[in-house]
Amino acid sequence: MTYRSGRHFLQLPGPTPVPGRVFRAMNRSVIDHRGPGFGEMVLGLFDGLKWVFGDPAHVFIFPSSATGCWESALANVLSPGDRVLLWNNGFFASKWGEVGRALGLRVEVIDADWRRPADPERIAAWLADDTERRIRAVLVVHNETSTGVTSDIAAVRAALDETRHPALLMVDAVSSLAATPYRQAEWGVDVTVCGSQKGLMLPPGLGFCAVSEKALARHRAGPGTPRSYFDWTAMLRDNEGGYFPYTPPTTLLYGLEASLAMLREEGAEATFARHARHAEATRRAVAAWGLRNYCEDPTAVSSAGTTVMVGDGEDAEAFRLAVLGRFDMSLGTGLGSLKGKVFRIGHLGDLNELTLMGALAGVEMGLKTSGIAHEPGGLAAAADFLAGA
């Protein structure tokens, strides 16, 4: 049998389900990407993205994944041999460091507990020891998608300010943007990296670098790392009129226009409250099942996704594949050292209470049929919370 009735539940912390309104917006004829109508549209996208990111000086849009924008962020403000400080508390933080090493940067790593957020005091102490001010940038992941742990970026900024260190603050907001409050200018972030396939409710394929005036000044001072496709200079020149130095992904930009409109219509605070509500319902279900949230700090739990631990001797990957085969639902896999030890429930993007309850029902049925040790009542706990909220 190849046909399965109903729809597939994509309950990853990204990619997330794409709303029908976005798909319909993308189902349009491609227009001339050098014409006036295209330029007007893109200038509007820049305004909308500045609103979402929190008033950066500019937002670069690249036809790439967020990984490409990790590279763009580093290559445009840093040169081979430059030192950067990486807070490593998860799989994606570690991968960003690997990109830096590939570009010839000297990546200094603060290896941290993956179950806890960034510690501003440890970052401040490291920067205070850098008396010659050789560290050129500090790299932190806002919401570590692999662990479901959210760090306090404003506090990290305060750590830099406390030591009067001139390093740029660079943040990965791939799974936090449009799901968790993010205020780039207010928090003093110099470069924010994001992708299209999570809170922005688009298919994968767009990467974003939101930059401050300080980051742009560092770029213009050069020389940076050799680059072409991800170069900010060419982008700044063409972006001024709403254009790109190469053929852009027009249909994805149509979709971005629709998703930004949807976020505006809901309102930022309502969007954040919705995500927080769904996250809390998920955590209550996990607790009622007798399972453990991987995040150990209750102040750092994620609004985008919950990473759930299974017991010793149990296989989270086998459970995840069983849920997919039996109930047609995709849950997030454990990444890196967490493979087989955790599964991840995504609750961000185009999601409402009934969708979440369907996802949690799939998890509970999967627990019952796969032999994972648990207690009953998770679904009821989530329903009671959502009905009361």
Buried (B, 14 or more C-beta within 10 A) or exposed (E): EEEEEEEEBBBBBBBBBBBEBBEEBBEEEEEEBEEEEBBEBBBBBBEBBBEBBBEBBBBBBBBBBBBBBBBBBBBBBBBEEBBBBBBBBBBBBBBBBEBBEEBBBBBBBBEBEBBBBBBBEEBBEBBEEBEEEEBBBBBBBBBBBBBBBBBBBBBBBBBBEBBEBEBBBBBBBBBBBBBBBBBBBEBBBBBBBBBBBBBBBBBBBBBBBBBBEBBBEBBEEEEBBEBEBBBBEBBBEBBEEBBBBEEBBBBBBBBBBBBBBBBEEBEBEEBBBBBBBBBBBBBBBBBBBBBBBBBBBEEBBBBBBBBBBBEEEBBBBBBBBBBBEEBBBBBBBBBEEBEBBBBBBBBBBBBEBEBBBBBBBBBBBBBEEBEBEBEEBBBEBBBBBBEEE
